[in-house]
Amino acid sequence: MSQDLVVQLFRELLKSTLILMAPMLIASIVVGMLVSIFQAATQIHEMTLVFVPKILVIAACLLVLFPWMMNYATTYTANLITNIPVYVK
C-alpha cells in the first residue's frame, strides 16, 4: 500500500463525509441566519430560540434524506471492501 493510495483513500473519505453532511449543514446555517435576523428585528435575544428550529430542521433533513445517505454510504463502503485486494498489492 503506497502513500499515494492512502492519500487518495483519505481524500475520498473526506469527500464522502462532506457530501453526506452538506445538506444538513446548509439547512442548519440557513435556519440559524433566519432566526438571527428575526432576533435582530424583534430584539429577542433568547439563546434557546436558535437551537429548537435547528434541531427540527436537521431532524426533517434526516427523515427526508436518510435513504439517499444510507445508499451513498453503503455504496462507498461496498466499493472500499471490494477493492481491498487492489489496495493490498
WOPE-V895879 format. One record per pair of residues at least 12 apart in sequence whose C-alpha atoms are under 7 Angstrom apart, sorted by sequence separation. I is the first residue (numbers start at 1). J is the second residue. If there is no record, write none. Layout:
# WOPE-V895879
i=I j=J
i=I j=J
This chain:
# WOPE-V895879
i=35 j=50
i=32 j=50
i=31 j=53
i=32 j=54
i=31 j=54
i=28 j=54
i=28 j=57
i=27 j=57
i=28 j=58
i=24 j=58
i=24 j=61
i=20 j=69
i=1 j=87
i=1 j=88
i=1 j=89
